């Protein structure tokens, strides 16, 4: 059940009264762990119990967690694992690590969380890798067009021990960030008011020439240019109004992001173009991680593994049951209630898009960035290596059936 629905009987003012007494972190952790709808009395009791447990001993480390747009309304729409990670790490370390969770853009936003972590203002952050690529350009390595054929392929890569040398170690060495876990979706186009009266998109050519919002990823821009999708940089916070007014035709993002950011009322069609990663990830300052000591470092990694496995199943369920990103679409989902039509393009249309923009079909536009990323990774061919790993599993593997692995241990 989405946290916003759990708290539907509690006013915003009452919620903040409870948070003012027991702290936002304790209140959010209490709400996130509750099994059904909550009353004000339930929330206050759970927050008090959570607070007393969390503050029963003095922690060795208090870590500040900046989580861009996440708040009480959306933490269980897009299942990116932030609250689950915080709860598990505190319990796993018996309170030796305490997490101060600061969401709802209060301390950092999608574009700034990465830089504030690098600056030491926050210790852990959650934001999309694409928006974070502005402050950590190596994250572009995930955004080659059609490198990942499915969400299952994405999960398989992030569990792979090879992700250490291809993604995590270069990111840590170059940008001082320890990549912990991520949710996995593939980006499509979320069409706004200009497509509300048009038939559901079935052909790639119906999107040609449209004007679409692009994130901070440089490689995403390349793909959109090659697909004649006119990438326009628009801040995440301004995207909703731009879609509503018709300033842009669409936005490249993923389905659950539309639902969690309350964009559904202004999105008419969610086109499953799946042309590059949509990964709402959590990273930690490598300097802070290194200062924890061996036992607590192990706990961070185990909590990351736990959270990655939880996300894998929970987000797949949420896409179907909460978001409504399916065909046929389930009733009483966010998309169904707001009239958002999922548009699942046929394989031949996806293949056409891939042939237009993927590096193995159209290498020249990618060459400069590919060379740069390869150099940062120590000379390996980043695109080809990730491409090959993504295809180690059968093409029809369901995302929830990908085998979880502790990537840092090199397990087969």
N, C-alpha and C positions, 0 to 999 in steps of 0.2 A: 504494500500500500504506500502511495506517495506521501511524503511527510506533510505536504500541504493539506492533503485530505485527512491525515491523522489529526491535524491541528485545526480543522475547519470550524470547530466549535469554540475556538479560542481566538479572541481578538488580538490584533497585532500589539495593541497597547498592553494587554495582559501578558502576552508572551514576553515582551521586553521587561515587564515588571518582574517576572520570574528570573529572566536572564540577569537583570540588575542585582538580584539578590544572590544568585548562585553562580553567576558568570555565564557568558555566552557559550563557552566550550562545554561546560557541564550540562547546560540546558539542551544544546544540540546533540550531544552524545546520548542524553537521556531520551530525547525524542526519536533519534535514529534507531535506538535499540528497542523501542516499544512495538508490540506486535499488532495493535489495532488502533482504532480511533481513541483519542485522548480527550479527557476533560481537563479543565484548568487544575482541578485538585490532583488528577493523575500526574499531570506534567510537573506540578510543584513537588509532589512526593518523589517522583523519579529523579528530578533535578537535584533535590536535597540529598537523596541516597547516592547519586553519582558524585556529587560534590564531596560528601563526607568520605567516600571511598578514595577519590582522587587526591584529597588533601589530608589523608590520614598519616602521611609521612612526608618528609622533605625530599624532593627529587634531587638527584645529582645533576640533572640537566633539564632545563625548561626550554623547549623548542617552539619557536613562533612559526606557525603554518599559515601562509597567505594563500587563500583559495579563491581567486578572482570572483566569478559570478555566483558561486554556490551559496545557497541560503536555505531557510526552512521550507521554502516552497518547492525546491527542485532537486534536492539531494538524492531522491529515489526515482527521478525520471531518467536522467542520464546517469548510469551507474559507474561513476569514475573512481569510487572507492575511498575518497578522502576521509570521511568520518569513520569508516570501518577500519582503515589503517591506523588512525589516531587511537581509537578504542583498543585495538588489538595490541599496539605497541605499548601502551600504558599498562595493560594487563600482563603482557608477556614479560615486561621488565619489573613487575611488581611496584610500579610507581617511581622507579629510578629515573625514567624519562617521563616528563609531563608535556603534553602538547597544548599550546595555546592556539586554538583554531580561530582564525579571523577570515570570514568569508564575505560575500556580498560586496566585493570591490572596496571594502573598508580600508584595507592597507595596500592593496595592489590590484591591478586589472589585468586583462588578458595580455596586453602588450608590455606591462611594466613589472609583472611578478618575477620574471627571469632576472631582470636587472637588479631588482631589490634584493633578490637572493644573492646575486654576485656581489652586491655592495654590503651584505651583512645585515640589512634591515629586517629581513625574514630569513629563517633557516631552511624552510621547506616551502615549496609552492606547487600549486596545481593550476595548469592552464594548457591550452592546446600547444602541441609542438610547433604547429604552423605559426601561431601568433608569437611564440617564444623565439622563433628563428631570427627575429630582428636583433635580439640581444645575444643569441647563441647560434650563429649561422650554420654550424655543423649539423643542426637538426634538420636542415634541408635534405640531408641524406635519405630521409624517409619519404621524400616527396617526388621522386621520379614518377612520371605518369605510367600507370598500369604495371608498376613493378609488383604490386600485390593483386592477385586475381580475386581474392575473397577475404572476408573477415577471419576465416579459419587460418588462412595463410599468414595474416598479420599476427595472430596469437602464436602460431607456430614459430615465427621469427623471434618474437620477444621472449619466448621460453628457450630458444636455442642458445647453447653455449657460445656459438659463433657470434651472437649479438654482443658479446663482451668486446671482442676486438674490432668489430665493424661499427658498432654504435656507441657503446657505453664508455670504453676506454678513451677513444678520441674525444668524446664530449667532455669527459672529466679532465683530460690533459689540457685541452684547448680552452674550455670555458668554465672549469671549476665546478661542474655539476655532476652529481651522481644520479643517474636515471634509475628510478625505483620500480615504477609500474605504470600501466596505461590502460585506458579503455580502447577498444578497436572498432572503428567504423570506417567506411570509405565515403569520400565526399561526392556529393552530387550537386545539382542546382535546385535551389529552393525559390520557386517563381512566385512573384508577388501579384499585385493587382492587375498588371497588364496581361496576365495569363488566366485571370479568373473566369473569363467568358470564352476562353479557347478550349477546344477538345483536349483531352489528356494526351500529353506528348507521347508519341510512339516512334518518331523518326528523329535522328540526330540533327538533320537539316532544319528542323523546326526551331532549333535553338540558335542557329547561326545568326550572327549579327546582333544578338541581344547584348545588353549592357549588364554586367554582373559584378557584384562586390567580390574582392579578393582579399585574402588574409596577408600576414606578413611574410609568407614563404616566397622566395624568389623562384623556386622551381614550379610552384603552382601557377605563377604568372606565365611561365613559358608554355605550360600545357594549355592554359586558357587562350593564349594568343594563337597557338597552333590550331585550336578548335574554333577559332573565330568567335570567341565569347567575350571579347572586349573587357578585360579585367580593369576594374576601377577600385582603387584603395578607398575603403570606407571603414571608419572605426566601428568596432562591434556594437558599441553603444548607440550608434547612429543608424545601424542597418535597418532596424524595424521601421523607422519613419521613412527611410528611403524606399523601402519596399511598398509601404502603404501609399505613398504619394506618387509612385511611378517614376521617381528619380532614377531608380535602377529597375531592371526587369527581374533580376534574380540575385541570389547570393550563393557563393560556393561554401557550403558547410554540410553537415551531416544531419540525419533525421532527428536524433534525440536532442541535438543542440537546438533545433527549432522548437521542440517541445519544452525543454527546460528553460530557455530564454524567453518564453512567452511570446514567441514569434508566430505561433500557429494562427492567431486571428488575422494575420496579414499575409500568410503564405497560402497560395491557391493550389500549387502542385509541388510535390517533392520528387524530383526526377533522379532516379538512381543511376547516375552516370558512372559512379564508383571509379573516378579517374585518378585519385591519389588519396593518401592517408587522411583520416580524421581521427586524431589521437589526442585525447584529453589526458595528459600524463601528469605524474607527480615526480619531481626531482628534488634533490636535497643538496645543500652546499657541501661540496667534497671536503672542504676545510672543517666544517662542523662534524661531518661523519668521521673524519680521521681523528678528531679530538674525543671521541666517545670511549675508546678502549675496546679491546677485542670482543668481550662478552656482549656488550651493548650493540656493537656493530653487527654481530651475528643476529641479535634480536631484530634490528632494523631490516636485515635481509630476509629473515623468516617472516616478518610481518608483511614485507613487500610481496613475498611469494604467496602468502595466504590471501592478500588482497587481490593479487593478479588473478588467482584462481576463482575468487568470489566474483570479481568483475565479469569474468568470462561467461559464467552462467547467468548472472543477474542481469547484465545488460542485454543479452540475447532474449531473455524473458520479457524485459521491459520494452524492448522494441516491438514485440508482438502485443503484449497485454496492456501496456501503459501508453506508449507512443501511438501505436496503430499503424506502424510501417510494415504492412503486409498486404497480400492479395490472395484471398479476400480479406478485407479489413474488418477487424473485430469491432463490435459496437462499444460505446461508452469509453472509447479511448480518446486521447487528446486530439489526434488528427480527425477522428470521426466526428467529434463534437464541434470541431471548428471547420469542417468541410475541406480539409486538406486531402487532396487526391494523390496517393503514391503512384508514380509512373515508373514501372519496371521495364526498361528497354530490352528488347529481344537480343539474343546473343550476337546476331549479325550486326546490330547497331553498335554494340559495345566493341565488337571487332573492328568496325569501321573507325570508331573513335581512337582505338589503340593504334591502328595503322596510320592515322593522321598525326599522332603526337608522341607515341612512345619512343624512347631512345633507340630501341633495337630496330625500329622502322625508319626513324627520322633522327639520326644521331647528331647532326651538325648543330642545331639550336641548343643542345645540352652540353656540348663539348667543353666550353669554358668552365661551367660549374662542375661538371664531372671531373675535370682535371684538378680543379681546386679541392674538391672533397676527397678525391683519391690521394692527393698530396697530404692533406690533413690527417688521413687515416693511415699514413705510412706507406703509401704506394700501392695499396690493393685496389682492385676495380670494384668500388662500392656498389654500383648499380648491378653488375653481373652477379656478384656474390649474394646480394640480398635476393635478387631475382631467382637464382637457383635454389636458395633455401626455401623461398616461398612456394616452390613447386615440388618439394620433397614429399608432400602429402597428396593423396588423391584429390582431384579437382572438386569432387562432390562431398568432401569432408564437411560435416556441420561444425560451426564454430564451437559449440558446447562440447564437442567430442574430441577436440585437440588435447593431447596429453600434456598436463602441466609438468614442468621440469624446473629444478633449481639451476638456473642458467649460470650462476657464478661458480658452481661446483663442477661444471663440465660434465654433467650426467648425460649419458646416452639416452 
